[in-house]
Amino acid sequence: MICLLTLPPVPLELKSPLSFRTRAQQQQHSHPFSQTLRSHTVPHKTLTGGGTATTTVTNVALSEHNDLNAAEEDEPLPAELNEELMPNHVAVIMDGNGRWAKQRGLPTSAGHQAGSRSLRELVEICCKWGIRVLTVFAFSYDNWIRPKVEVDFLMNLFEREIKSQMQKFVSEGIRISVIGDSSKLPQSLQKLISDAEEKTKDNSRFQLIVAASYSGKYDIVQACKSLACKVKDGVIQLEDISESLVEQELETNCTEYPYPDLLIRTSGELRVSNFLLWQLAYTEFFFVKELWPDFGKAEFVEALISFQQRQRRYGARLS
Amino acid sequence: MKVFLGDLVLIQGSIMKKDGRSRINCIFENFVTFLRKCTFRVLSVGPIPEHIAYIMDGNRRYAKKQNLIEGTGHRVGFLALMSMLKYCYEMGVRYVTIYAFSIDNFKRRPEEVQSLMDLMQEKIEGLMEEESIVNRYGVRVHFLGNLKLLSEPVRLAAERAMVATANNSKAVLSICVAYNSTNEIVHAVEKACEEKWEEISLLNASGSGYGLIGLECIEKDEGENLIKLIDIEKHMYVSVAPDPDILIRTSGETRLSNFLLWQSAYCYLYSTPVLWPEIGFRHLLWAILNFQRNHFYLEKKRKQL
C-alpha cells in the first residue's frame, strides 16, 4: 500500500489568508469561490509569476478568474458534472502501484513512477475543476515495515519531486502541506518539506496535502496530547474539551477545508487503513477496482458523478 | 347434544388443521435451520469474523416503498435485526455492534424521534423476556453512547437490560444509542486527561511528582508521556469489544456517518444496496465470503513482507 507523491504544474496564484473552518461551517460552505468568479465577465489579463503580497484583492480576483477561464478552456468540466455540486476536498488512497508493476513483470519502483503520473494528472484536473483541497495518502505510518529498499526509494523520489516542482508551486499558486510524523523521515527530506511549506504557505488557489508517515490514530492522539498539555497549563479547563477543540488540534488544521467530501480508494480494497479517521466521519466513499497507475480522468469523473448523486443528510432527514 | 358434539368435532378439526399447519411450518423451519447450519460449517473452513458491526440504514425508505405507515419500517427493521443476530450467533460471531440511534438523529422531527424512542423502549423490555434471543444465545447486552441524552424511561430500561444480562457470557451485543464516534473520542480524551490529572495530583501529593503540575508543558518528552493511544482506547464506549472485522451498511450508502471511526481503521467495509428490513441470510453469506477472500489476500501480502 505504498503510494507516491508528485507535484504538478498548475495555473495562477491567488493570495488571501486561510482561516480555519469548523465542521459545521464547512457543511454550510457551498463553494462560493468558483460561483462568484464564474458569474463575472472580464477581459483576459495575466499576472507574472510570483505575484506579490501587495496585490489587491480585486486584481487578484480578476487574474484568478481570467486564468480559471483559460484553465477551463484547456480542461472544461464534463457535461455530466454539476459545477455547483463539486466537492471542496477530495482525499485519495493511492493503492495498487506494487500490484500494477507485478502484473507487468516490472520492479515496484516502476509502479511508483507510473503512480506519480496519475497523481500529477489528478492534481491538474482538481485545480482546473475548482476543487480546493486534495489530500493524498502517500505513505502510511504502518508502511515503515516495508522493505528498506522500497522505503528508501520512495523517500528519494519524494525529495526529487519536491525539488523539481518547487518553482512551479511558488509561481502557480499551490500550497503544499505535509501531515504525519515527520520525525521518522530523513533529515534532508524534513528540511525540504519545511522549506516548501514555508515558501507556499500564502498560496491559496489550491492546496495539496500529502500524508506521509501518517496515521489517523496518531493524529487524534497528538491532538489529545496538545489538549492535555493545555489543561495541565491551565489554558483550558477539562470541561472545555469538545469536538471543535479536538478538530483544531488535528493536523488538518492547516487547511480551510479539513473534512474530505469524497474519499477515493483504488485497487479494490474496501477499507480506510488508518487514514484520516476523525475527518472521514461524513465523507462519501468511492472504491474503484482499478490500480492507482490506471486511475485517470475517466475514473475520476465516475467518482464525481457518483458523489454528486448522493444525498448527504448528516443524520437528519431531507424532507 | 348433536350440535354440541358437532361443535366439538368442528373445533377439534380446526385444531388439527392448525396443528397440521404449524407442524409443517415447524418441519420446514427446522429443515431451513439445518441447511443454514450446514452452510456455516462450510464457511467455517475459512476465517469467521469475531465482530460484525451493522449500520441499519433504509427503514424509512422501505416503509415508503411498501406503502406502509410511517414508523412501520423500523418495526420490520427490528425483525430483520433479530434474524441477523440469530444468524451471527449461530455462525459463531461473538460480538455484534449495531448503530441504533445517532446523536445526529436527534435533529429529526420530534415525532419521529419520539416514536423511535418508544419503539426502542418496547424492544429493550422485550429483550429481557425469557424466550428472547439474548437468553437463548447467552448474549450480554451493552448500550453504548451518551446515555444522558436519552429520555429517562429509555435510559432506565437500557440500564435494567444491561444488569439483567450481565451474567451472560457466550456473546455480546453492543447497541449504540445517542452515539457519535467523535463524541465518543472526545469523551475518551476527557476521561484520559482526567485520569492523568489525578495521577499527577497523587504523585505531587506524595512528593514524588517533582512539581509536574507547576511546570509548563513545553518539552516534547512530557507531552509524549502524558497521554498514550492506549489511554484513550480504554475509555472508548466500544472498548467492551475488539475492533470490528466487517462493517456492513445497508441501503447502498458508502459512508460511516460518524460510526466507529476509530475502531474501523482496518475494518472491511461492506456496503450493500438492500434496504435494512430486506436484509437476509444470503446478504450476510455474501459479505462473509467477500471478507474471507480479502482476508486470504491480506495474509498473503503480510507473509511477503
Boltz contact constraints between the chains, C-beta under 6 A:
constraints:
  - contact:
      token1: [A, 221]
      token2: [B, 229]
      max_distance: 6.0
  - contact:
      token1: [A, 224]
      token2: [B, 189]
      max_distance: 6.0
  - contact:
      token1: [A, 224]
      token2: [B, 227]
      max_distance: 6.0
  - contact:
      token1: [A, 224]
      token2: [B, 232]
      max_distance: 6.0
  - contact:
      token1: [A, 225]
      token2: [B, 223]
      max_distance: 6.0
  - contact:
      token1: [A, 225]
      token2: [B, 226]
      max_distance: 6.0
  - contact:
      token1: [A, 225]
      token2: [B, 227]
      max_distance: 6.0
  - contact:
      token1: [A, 228]
      token2: [B, 193]
      max_distance: 6.0
  - contact:
      token1: [A, 228]
      token2: [B, 226]
      max_distance: 6.0
  - contact:
      token1: [A, 228]
      token2: [B, 227]
      max_distance: 6.0
  - contact:
      token1: [A, 229]
      token2: [B, 217]
      max_distance: 6.0
  - contact:
      token1: [A, 229]
      token2: [B, 223]
      max_distance: 6.0
  - contact:
      token1: [A, 231]
      token2: [B, 193]
      max_distance: 6.0
  - contact:
      token1: [A, 232]
      token2: [B, 217]
      max_distance: 6.0
  - contact:
      token1: [A, 233]
      token2: [B, 216]
      max_distance: 6.0
  - contact:
      token1: [A, 233]
      token2: [B, 217]
      max_distance: 6.0
  - contact:
      token1: [A, 238]
      token2: [B, 193]
      max_distance: 6.0
  - contact:
      token1: [A, 238]
      token2: [B, 194]
      max_distance: 6.0
  - contact:
      token1: [A, 241]
      token2: [B, 189]
      max_distance: 6.0
  - contact:
      token1: [A, 241]
      token2: [B, 190]
      max_distance: 6.0
  - contact:
      token1: [A, 243]
      token2: [B, 182]
      max_distance: 6.0
  - contact:
      token1: [A, 243]
      token2: [B, 186]
      max_distance: 6.0
  - contact:
      token1: [A, 246]
      token2: [B, 186]
      max_distance: 6.0
  - contact:
      token1: [A, 270]
      token2: [B, 268]
      max_distance: 6.0
  - contact:
      token1: [A, 270]
      token2: [B, 269]
      max_distance: 6.0
  - contact:
      token1: [A, 271]
      token2: [B, 268]
      max_distance: 6.0
  - contact:
      token1: [A, 271]
      token2: [B, 269]
      max_distance: 6.0
  - contact:
      token1: [A, 274]
      token2: [B, 265]
      max_distance: 6.0
  - contact:
      token1: [A, 277]
      token2: [B, 261]
      max_distance: 6.0
  - contact:
      token1: [A, 277]
      token2: [B, 262]
      max_distance: 6.0
  - contact:
      token1: [A, 277]
      token2: [B, 265]
      max_distance: 6.0
  - contact:
      token1: [A, 281]
      token2: [B, 182]
      max_distance: 6.0
  - contact:
      token1: [A, 281]
      token2: [B, 258]
      max_distance: 6.0
  - contact:
      token1: [A, 281]
      token2: [B, 261]
      max_distance: 6.0
  - contact:
      token1: [A, 284]
      token2: [B, 255]
      max_distance: 6.0
  - contact:
      token1: [A, 285]
      token2: [B, 254]
      max_distance: 6.0
  - contact:
      token1: [A, 285]
      token2: [B, 255]
      max_distance: 6.0
  - contact:
      token1: [A, 314]
      token2: [B, 104]
      max_distance: 6.0
  - contact:
      token1: [A, 315]
      token2: [B, 102]
      max_distance: 6.0
  - contact:
      token1: [A, 315]
      token2: [B, 104]
      max_distance: 6.0
  - contact:
      token1: [A, 315]
      token2: [B, 105]
      max_distance: 6.0
  - contact:
      token1: [A, 316]
      token2: [B, 107]
      max_distance: 6.0
  - contact:
      token1: [A, 316]
      token2: [B, 108]
      max_distance: 6.0
  - contact:
      token1: [A, 317]
      token2: [B, 108]
      max_distance: 6.0
